[in-house]
Amino acid sequence: MGSRPVKLIDPIKGITTSRTPISLGLAFLVVAVGLYGLAIFTAPDDPPLDYISFSENISWPLSIVLLFPVVIALTQSFYQQIPLVFSRLAASQKDSTEFHSFWNHRRRLFNHPVIRAVILAIVAALNYAYYSTLFQSGKHTWINYDGVLSGFTYAGLYSVVVQVFLCYWVALSVWNNLVLARVLHIFFNLTKSQQVTDPHAQTETFDESTEYLFEIDIQPLHPDGCCGLKPITDLCLKYNIILLLLGIYISLKYIDRIFIQEGFLLDDIGNPIFIIAYIFLAPLMFFLPLSSAHKRMSIAKVLHLKSIAKTLTSWTKNSTRITGEKMDNMSKLSDFYEKQKSRIPVWPFDFKSMQSFVVTVLIPIFPTLLSFLAHLLNSFGFNSL
């Protein structure tokens, strides 16, 4: 009998489950190129001097063609990888009724229709505020100059649909990452007794003798440096790349606002929202899922060190006369114990993972701070800088 298939996450019902990451990314690229072409084709022949074209509005053409198709493809790959990670963690239990019951119940949290509706409503409200601010500013852009419907150009109307979709997609991915962290915490900490009494609970006590529902194979000496839990790290690093691309988009948006449109960051309601959300959420998106394995890894480390200590103790007790060779072996084992005590990790990430996270956070913020500083110096008359 073959393995039972694990049901996938479906962020947009009926569309995304059957799509590969590449096909979904290419589909959006077609949409993006369509907006690019429409904006260029419908550009006015004799615009005013303060007119900002689609090409000049760099946060749109660069991000929509080069960044967001990749973001969508990576997010789809992230969604497809989640159930596979749980299957690998469950190992020998991946075909069990307990595992499939656990996953199918928690899978609904990723796909909950009420959550989708709430996210869509919030996204629609924020976009309404954004476009209202744009129209009230009196600026002439490819979105609103010589508009044909409610002040929008054809390309402007197209941009509303695209931007609402992208905001919804990104916001939903943030929610699903938080759900992933919660489900991982339950998966690692759910005990057999809680499965019977309270399937939503998780143990908070540190007890080596606790019988956990899922026998996760945590290997303190595994060469991946994460006790064999590298699949979780790889999953978080994939979302880390998504955060990096989103951070680059935020930088483009700020540079666009300050240098192209000659405005200020606070002129656009989206700017403070984006930067505050990014700085606050980026660490959570990376560390929350990884923290789920901490307690089980700590227990595995304690048990491993106890087994070494037990061997040392037995050698000492059972030897009435310790030879030079025996003493040498005990010394080596004692050194091995000390090395293992410092080397065995209790968090499923290594130095390279931390480097990747730091780069993800710093790269988008650095140009944003530079652009803000340049604008501030400009306002004080240091134009030569």
C-alpha positions as a printed NumPy array, in Angstrom:
array([[  0.   ,   0.   ,   0.   ],
       [  1.39 ,   3.462,  -0.946],
       [  1.608,   6.47 ,   1.291],
       [ -1.552,   8.425,   1.925],
       [ -1.369,  11.812,   0.157],
       [ -1.179,  14.864,   2.398],
       [ -3.739,  17.516,   1.485],
       [ -2.25 ,  20.786,   0.275],
       [ -2.854,  24.376,   1.324],
       [ -5.1  ,  26.303,  -1.038],
       [ -4.678,  30.087,  -0.522],
       [ -7.018,  30.952,  -3.404],
       [ -9.58 ,  28.188,  -3.593],
       [ -9.737,  26.274,  -6.857],
       [ -6.801,  28.12 ,  -8.433],
       [ -3.574,  27.523,  -6.572],
       [ -3.633,  23.83 ,  -5.597],
       [ -3.285,  22.654,  -9.19 ],
       [ -0.633,  25.221, -10.161],
       [  3.124,  24.766,  -9.994],
       [  5.121,  27.685,  -8.571],
       [  6.641,  28.454, -11.979],
       [  3.31 ,  28.405, -13.821],
       [  1.718,  30.684, -11.208],
       [  4.652,  33.093, -11.356],
       [  4.529,  33.145, -15.167],
       [  0.764,  33.73 , -15.094],
       [  1.264,  36.818, -12.964],
       [  4.141,  37.938, -15.201],
       [  1.673,  37.959, -18.11 ],
       [ -0.662,  40.134, -16.03 ],
       [  2.248,  42.435, -15.122],
       [  3.396,  42.805, -18.72 ],
       [ -0.222,  43.57 , -19.65 ],
       [ -0.277,  46.464, -17.175],
       [  3.114,  47.656, -18.423],
       [  1.92 ,  47.623, -22.034],
       [ -1.401,  49.325, -21.245],
       [  0.326,  52.091, -19.259],
       [  2.817,  52.775, -22.063],
       [  0.233,  52.52 , -24.867],
       [ -2.267,  54.89 , -23.216],
       [  0.306,  57.459, -22.038],
       [ -0.706,  61.049, -22.946],
       [  1.031,  62.725, -25.881],
       [  1.464,  66.12 , -24.217],
       [  1.446,  65.663, -20.43 ],
       [  2.028,  68.508, -17.928],
       [  5.526,  69.139, -16.603],
       [  4.788,  67.512, -13.239],
       [  3.398,  64.349, -14.863],
       [  4.833,  61.085, -13.512],
       [  4.768,  58.314, -16.103],
       [  4.597,  54.581, -15.424],
       [  8.295,  54.178, -16.263],
       [  9.309,  57.029, -13.956],
       [  7.195,  55.611, -11.128],
       [  9.967,  53.006, -10.601],
       [  8.357,  51.131,  -7.726],
       [  5.722,  49.906, -10.192],
       [  7.522,  48.698, -13.356],
       [ 10.571,  47.234, -11.593],
       [  8.712,  45.445,  -8.824],
       [  5.723,  44.222, -10.802],
       [  7.828,  42.653, -13.57 ],
       [ 10.989,  41.602, -11.735],
       [ 10.009,  41.048,  -8.085],
       [  6.398,  40.   ,  -7.649],
       [  6.305,  37.111, -10.16 ],
       [  9.153,  35.604,  -8.123],
       [  7.36 ,  36.402,  -4.835],
       [  4.228,  34.624,  -6.037],
       [  6.182,  31.604,  -7.294],
       [  8.15 ,  31.321,  -4.04 ],
       [  5.009,  31.716,  -1.922],
       [  3.31 ,  28.915,  -3.851],
       [  6.404,  26.744,  -3.363],
       [  6.325,  27.654,   0.351],
       [  2.685,  26.54 ,   0.601],
       [  3.412,  23.254,  -1.187],
       [  6.4  ,  22.55 ,   1.043],
       [  4.546,  22.972,   4.351],
       [  2.625,  19.649,   4.375],
       [  5.721,  17.83 ,   3.096],
       [  7.751,  19.171,   6.027],
       [  5.155,  17.834,   8.469],
       [  5.245,  14.45 ,   6.696],
       [  9.034,  14.301,   7.014],
       [  8.895,  15.272,  10.675],
       [  6.278,  12.614,  11.39 ],
       [  8.55 ,  10.031,   9.681],
       [  7.236,   6.574,  10.626],
       [  3.829,   8.016,  11.575],
       [  3.213,   9.927,   8.336],
       [  0.647,   7.344,   7.151],
       [ -1.06 ,   7.025,  10.529],
       [ -4.631,   8.077,  11.207],
       [ -3.409,  10.323,  14.028],
       [ -1.136,  12.29 ,  11.724],
       [ -3.682,  12.764,   8.937],
       [ -6.381,  13.693,  11.448],
       [ -4.008,  16.246,  12.997],
       [ -2.984,  17.749,   9.66 ],
       [ -6.443,  17.873,   8.079],
       [ -7.844,  19.643,  11.138],
       [ -5.044,  22.252,  11.264],
       [ -5.011,  22.673,   7.488],
       [ -8.369,  24.445,   7.784],
       [ -6.631,  27.263,   9.662],
       [ -4.59 ,  28.037,   6.552],
       [ -7.675,  28.024,   4.327],
       [-10.29 ,  29.545,   6.638],
       [-12.787,  31.562,   4.527],
       [-13.539,  34.056,   7.317],
       [ -9.846,  34.921,   7.626],
       [ -9.64 ,  35.392,   3.864],
       [-12.64 ,  37.711,   3.914],
       [-11.228,  39.783,   6.802],
       [ -7.831,  40.111,   5.105],
       [ -9.476,  41.117,   1.826],
       [-11.61 ,  43.733,   3.613],
       [ -8.558,  45.238,   5.348],
       [ -6.594,  45.263,   2.091],
       [ -9.496,  46.939,   0.247],
       [ -9.791,  49.627,   2.959],
       [ -6.055,  50.386,   2.888],
       [ -6.033,  50.607,  -0.898],
       [ -9.05 ,  52.923,  -0.821],
       [ -7.133,  55.184,   1.571],
       [ -4.047,  55.024,  -0.675],
       [ -5.85 ,  55.981,  -3.88 ],
       [ -7.905,  58.637,  -2.091],
       [ -4.687,  60.236,  -0.83 ],
       [ -3.253,  60.125,  -4.35 ],
       [ -6.249,  61.904,  -5.86 ],
       [ -6.364,  64.501,  -3.087],
       [ -2.672,  65.322,  -3.561],
       [ -3.396,  66.855,  -6.981],
       [ -0.463,  65.054,  -8.577],
       [ -0.63 ,  64.081, -12.224],
       [  0.361,  60.455, -12.647],
       [ -0.245,  57.59 , -15.064],
       [ -2.951,  56.418, -12.63 ],
       [ -5.159,  59.51 , -12.6  ],
       [ -4.155,  62.037, -15.287],
       [ -6.954,  62.496, -17.85 ],
       [ -8.963,  59.708, -16.183],
       [-11.86 ,  58.002, -17.908],
       [-13.721,  56.41 , -14.963],
       [-13.995,  57.908, -11.464],
       [-10.79 ,  59.772, -12.177],
       [ -8.815,  56.643, -13.067],
       [ -7.07 ,  55.986, -16.372],
       [ -7.436,  52.547, -17.903],
       [ -3.992,  51.646, -16.601],
       [ -4.957,  53.106, -13.211],
       [ -8.018,  50.844, -12.987],
       [ -5.85 ,  47.89 , -13.967],
       [ -3.37 ,  48.86 , -11.23 ],
       [ -6.121,  48.81 ,  -8.585],
       [ -6.917,  45.172,  -9.352],
       [ -3.245,  44.201,  -9.438],
       [ -2.341,  46.042,  -6.245],
       [ -5.319,  44.696,  -4.28 ],
       [ -4.441,  41.165,  -5.393],
       [ -0.763,  41.547,  -4.449],
       [ -1.564,  43.084,  -1.059],
       [ -4.04 ,  40.28 ,  -0.389],
       [ -1.531,  37.628,  -1.475],
       [  1.253,  38.994,   0.731],
       [ -1.028,  39.593,   3.746],
       [ -2.407,  36.061,   3.428],
       [  1.122,  34.654,   3.328],
       [  1.912,  36.508,   6.58 ],
       [ -1.175,  35.005,   8.208],
       [ -0.271,  31.529,   6.95 ],
       [  3.257,  31.87 ,   8.295],
       [  1.836,  32.704,  11.732],
       [ -0.496,  29.713,  11.44 ],
       [  2.499,  27.555,  10.493],
       [  4.293,  28.652,  13.662],
       [  1.243,  27.801,  15.793],
       [  0.679,  24.416,  14.163],
       [  4.367,  23.512,  14.505],
       [  4.258,  24.385,  18.209],
       [  1.273,  22.089,  18.69 ],
       [  2.853,  19.35 ,  16.56 ],
       [  6.049,  19.31 ,  18.601],
       [  4.42 ,  19.618,  22.029],
       [  1.156,  17.655,  21.808],
       [  1.186,  14.693,  24.186],
       [ -0.757,  11.454,  23.95 ],
       [ -2.858,  12.341,  26.991],
       [ -3.765,  15.742,  25.527],
       [ -4.808,  14.133,  22.265],
       [ -7.52 ,  12.383,  24.258],
       [ -8.495,  15.149,  26.697],
       [ -7.779,  18.358,  24.798],
       [ -6.497,  18.089,  21.196],
       [ -5.888,  21.85 ,  21.046],
       [ -3.581,  21.926,  24.054],
       [  0.181,  21.661,  24.261],
       [  2.342,  20.825,  27.227],
       [  4.263,  23.638,  28.89 ],
       [  6.345,  21.46 ,  31.225],
       [  9.902,  20.34 ,  30.565],
       [  9.789,  16.604,  31.193],
       [ 12.032,  14.007,  29.565],
       [  9.55 ,  11.231,  30.283],
       [  6.6  ,  12.932,  28.557],
       [  4.988,  10.754,  25.889],
       [  4.509,  12.956,  22.873],
       [  1.954,  12.061,  20.235],
       [  4.453,  12.344,  17.384],
       [  7.813,  10.586,  17.629],
       [  9.976,  13.169,  15.875],
       [ 13.44 ,  11.887,  15.045],
       [ 15.686,  14.484,  16.668],
       [ 19.352,  13.535,  16.211],
       [ 21.78 ,  15.61 ,  18.324],
       [ 24.778,  14.546,  16.182],
       [ 23.144,  15.061,  12.799],
       [ 25.563,  16.694,  10.296],
       [ 23.007,  19.364,   9.266],
       [ 23.757,  21.213,  12.528],
       [ 20.031,  21.339,  13.327],
       [ 19.565,  17.883,  14.898],
       [ 18.005,  16.608,  11.661],
       [ 15.385,  19.374,  11.601],
       [ 16.829,  21.179,   8.572],
       [ 13.48 ,  20.907,   6.693],
       [ 12.006,  23.499,   9.094],
       [ 15.028,  25.761,   8.645],
       [ 14.857,  25.448,   4.852],
       [ 11.159,  26.314,   4.928],
       [ 11.795,  29.442,   6.983],
       [ 14.716,  30.429,   4.756],
       [ 12.44 ,  30.187,   1.731],
       [ 10.052,  32.657,   3.342],
       [ 13.121,  34.693,   4.234],
       [ 13.802,  35.146,   0.505],
       [ 10.195,  36.311,   0.053],
       [ 10.764,  38.867,   2.831],
       [ 13.96 ,  40.009,   1.128],
       [ 12.129,  40.651,  -2.152],
       [  9.348,  42.48 ,  -0.331],
       [ 11.975,  44.531,   1.462],
       [ 13.565,  45.504,  -1.846],
       [ 10.114,  46.583,  -3.041],
       [  9.723,  48.77 ,   0.058],
       [ 13.094,  50.366,  -0.686],
       [ 12.072,  51.038,  -4.297],
       [  8.824,  52.549,  -3.065],
       [ 10.612,  54.94 ,  -0.718],
       [ 13.253,  55.942,  -3.285],
       [ 10.432,  56.511,  -5.754],
       [  8.534,  58.704,  -3.303],
       [ 11.528,  60.835,  -2.289],
       [ 13.582,  61.185,  -5.478],
       [ 11.117,  60.66 ,  -8.339],
       [  7.986,  62.227,  -6.907],
       [  9.971,  64.635,  -4.685],
       [  7.66 ,  63.964,  -1.791],
       [  8.059,  62.842,   1.804],
       [  7.655,  59.342,   3.215],
       [  4.577,  60.287,   5.229],
       [  2.804,  61.653,   2.143],
       [  1.704,  58.11 ,   1.361],
       [ -0.206,  56.215,   4.077],
       [  1.34 ,  52.983,   2.83 ],
       [  4.904,  54.022,   3.634],
       [  4.758,  54.035,   7.452],
       [  2.501,  50.964,   7.404],
       [  4.939,  49.016,   5.23 ],
       [  8.086,  49.881,   7.163],
       [  6.559,  49.344,  10.623],
       [  4.972,  46.053,   9.548],
       [  8.22 ,  44.899,   7.951],
       [ 10.444,  45.672,  10.936],
       [  7.962,  44.08 ,  13.355],
       [  6.947,  41.043,  11.296],
       [ 10.251,  40.017,   9.687],
       [ 11.751,  38.61 ,  12.941],
       [  8.451,  36.932,  13.845],
       [  8.141,  35.293,  10.416],
       [ 11.595,  33.766,  10.791],
       [ 11.911,  32.875,  14.477],
       [  8.387,  31.852,  15.493],
       [  8.231,  28.667,  13.349],
       [ 11.802,  27.765,  14.352],
       [ 11.097,  28.214,  18.07 ],
       [  8.555,  25.377,  17.969],
       [ 11.289,  22.727,  18.132],
       [ 13.223,  24.28 ,  21.021],
       [ 11.813,  22.215,  23.876],
       [ 12.053,  18.851,  22.106],
       [ 15.608,  19.653,  20.977],
       [ 16.526,  20.595,  24.559],
       [ 15.146,  17.294,  25.833],
       [ 17.037,  15.359,  23.134],
       [ 20.258,  17.144,  24.129],
       [ 19.762,  16.381,  27.826],
       [ 19.096,  12.693,  27.104],
       [ 22.133,  12.456,  24.844],
       [ 24.413,  14.055,  27.431],
       [ 22.956,  11.83 ,  30.157],
       [ 23.832,   8.721,  28.145],
       [ 27.46 ,   9.887,  27.938],
       [ 27.517,  10.779,  31.636],
       [ 26.026,   7.368,  32.468],
       [ 28.846,   5.626,  30.602],
       [ 31.444,   7.689,  32.483],
       [ 29.789,   6.893,  35.808],
       [ 29.63 ,   3.141,  35.062],
       [ 33.315,   3.081,  34.116],
       [ 34.188,   4.73 ,  37.419],
       [ 31.988,   2.499,  39.589],
       [ 32.875,  -0.789,  37.943],
       [ 36.639,  -0.31 ,  38.047],
       [ 38.491,  -1.221,  41.22 ],
       [ 41.727,  -0.382,  39.481],
       [ 41.807,   2.159,  36.669],
       [ 44.585,   1.484,  34.159],
       [ 46.356,   4.148,  32.13 ],
       [ 44.424,   3.141,  29.008],
       [ 41.122,   3.293,  30.874],
       [ 42.009,   6.694,  32.283],
       [ 42.851,   7.919,  28.776],
       [ 39.504,   6.688,  27.436],
       [ 37.655,   8.353,  30.289],
       [ 39.494,  11.595,  29.645],
       [ 38.577,  11.458,  25.952],
       [ 34.943,  10.702,  26.754],
       [ 34.88 ,  13.543,  29.269],
       [ 36.269,  15.93 ,  26.636],
       [ 33.694,  14.611,  24.167],
       [ 30.951,  15.32 ,  26.725],
       [ 32.079,  18.939,  27.147],
       [ 32.281,  19.469,  23.393],
       [ 28.822,  18.016,  22.843],
       [ 27.457,  20.184,  25.64 ],
       [ 28.495,  23.316,  23.776],
       [ 27.978,  22.135,  20.192],
       [ 24.587,  20.421,  20.21 ],
       [ 22.031,  23.077,  19.231],
       [ 18.672,  23.56 ,  20.921],
       [ 17.346,  25.797,  18.138],
       [ 16.935,  24.547,  14.544],
       [ 19.14 ,  27.147,  12.88 ],
       [ 22.852,  27.739,  12.428],
       [ 25.15 ,  30.705,  11.826],
       [ 24.42 ,  30.766,   8.077],
       [ 20.689,  30.925,   8.775],
       [ 21.236,  33.88 ,  11.092],
       [ 23.368,  35.601,   8.442],
       [ 20.582,  35.15 ,   5.914],
       [ 18.016,  36.656,   8.272],
       [ 20.185,  39.666,   9.166],
       [ 20.842,  40.38 ,   5.487],
       [ 17.113,  40.142,   4.784],
       [ 16.315,  42.785,   7.369],
       [ 19.238,  45.142,   6.714],
       [ 19.229,  45.286,   2.903],
       [ 15.757,  46.884,   2.603],
       [ 16.173,  49.206,   5.582],
       [ 19.615,  50.547,   4.617],
       [ 18.621,  52.319,   1.354],
       [ 15.449,  53.523,   3.031],
       [ 17.471,  55.192,   5.779],
       [ 19.872,  56.636,   3.202],
       [ 17.027,  58.093,   1.163],
       [ 15.45 ,  59.541,   4.299],
       [ 18.805,  61.071,   5.344],
       [ 19.348,  62.524,   1.86 ],
       [ 15.889,  64.078,   1.899],
       [ 16.51 ,  65.487,   5.368],
       [ 19.841,  67.022,   4.306],
       [ 18.159,  68.455,   1.22 ],
       [ 15.515,  70.134,   3.357],
       [ 18.298,  71.868,   5.321],
       [ 19.908,  73.184,   2.157],
       [ 22.737,  70.673,   1.691],
       [ 21.928,  70.261,  -1.994],
       [ 25.511,  69.582,  -2.971],
       [ 25.346,  66.274,  -1.126]])
